[in-house]
Amino acid sequence: MIYNFGLAMSALGLILTLIGLVGDIPPLWNPGMVMFTVGLAMGIGRWENLRSFSFTVWIIAGFVAAMIYSTELIVWGGFNITHKWIVFLVIQATMFSMGTKITLRDFIDVMKMPWGVFVGTFCHFLIMPLLGFSLTKIFSFPPEVAVGIILIGSCSSGLSSTVMIYISKANLALGISVTAVSTLVATLMTPLWVKVLAGSLIEIQLLSMIMDVIKIVLIPIGAAMLHDYLKTYASATGKRVVHILMYISIAWLIFISTGGWGSLIEPMSAENQMMMIVVNFVAGGIIWSVFYNWLLRKKPGIEKIMPTISMLGIIFFTTTAAAAGRDNLMQVGLALCLAAFLHNIGGYGIGYSMSRWVFRLDEESSRTIAFEVGLQNGGMASGLAAAMGKLATVGLASAIMTPLGNITGSLLANYWRRKEIKPKPSTPVTTASSSAIQEQ
């Protein structure tokens, strides 16, 4: 039913768009374009062989809506939803949802294939930052837009890479392990690369960015890992210790919110204040992980909607970043799209080539690393851009590269899915068991 409704809506939107464009009637083709893309996203799942593209079409629909209705999408009743803390909360929810697809077992599995994980992580944090920096030298972008290209190139891999690996039937266990490790390594490598490569373009506060990465990436992922510990491994004593930590966290946050901040934290230096803010986030993460663990026991079905929450989060930050930066995007749009395309495709090509021919990994693992290198964590980039207060400029590259990466990734994944792997002698990468990811 939903598929048919979506296709009918898409057809009507296409008709309105064509009539509006031919007659130069913006009030007709503007909503028509949105109806066409949203309807297509709703209806494309009717064809099983196209179902894997539905997430990509939803991102495109959000981007189209952002270009046409930029102000209406980000300003609700006079309130701007691109406010730093709203973006932070959405990114944290997205990261936690992604984290529920990574388990402690995945980190243990790293030890079963250390060479493949090392190669994937090394290639990820070598190729994309340097390739992004090179592209900023080729294209004459404004400084803050150039910083955005370097920023997204320096971020970890995320949900999209894992989904594409699953679709392509590549080495899913290796992909999940590389994603897990790159997420941890990004805590230091992302701010460091941005400082080194972009520090001459705008002022980069290294410690502040490290703290932001911890808040929007490490803590939500850590909360998901704590939930997995409670769910899978914790003994009665272990659970008791976690619950004691939860009560301490609740007491701490109550103290901070009822005067403790002014009396204890404000007299501290700016650096120590940043540290204490992270402590508050850690306390919140502990409380949330225990609550989510309790909620999951009461409502087991909630686990099935976590990937959807991740996808909604990705659509949100892609749409809001594009809407916030619409005017800037209209000035550099074509050049930025080309740079993002080269960045993305270069990641696939160089990542595959290095892992296959330099590090001698097998075909399946090389395909996996191609996705891990070429697809970046756009949510992380958007969150850091928002933390800088520059979502409309620094956040532009992630707004372009996220939908573009999903398009190219879907095409490559479906191509490799149909292309049989011919075994060749190479250094083996052990495939380890890990939690399955549902095809979106």
Secondary structure, 3 states (H helix, E strand, C coil): CHHHHHHHHHHHHHHHHHHHHHCCCHHHHHHHHHHHHHHHHHHHHHCHHHHHHHHHHHHHHHHHHHHHCHHHHHEECCEECCCHHHHHHHHHHHHHHHHCCCCHHHHHHHCCCHHHHHHHHHHHHHHHHHHHHHHHHHCCCCHHHHHHHHHHHCCCCCHHHHHHHHHHCCCHHHHHHHHHHHHHHHHHHHHHHHHHHHCCCCCCCHHHHHHHHHHHHHHHHHHHHHHHHHHHHCCHHHHHHHHHHHHHHHHHHHHHHHHHHHHHHCCCCHHHHHHHHHHHHHHHHHHHHHHHHHHHHHCHHHHHHHHHHHHHHHHHHHHHHHHHCHHHHHHHHHHHHHHHHHHHHHHHHHHHHHHHHHCCECHHHHHHHHHHHHCCCHHHHHHHHHHHCCCCCCCHHHHHHHHHHHHHHHHHHHHHHHCCCCCCCCECCCCCCCCCCCCC
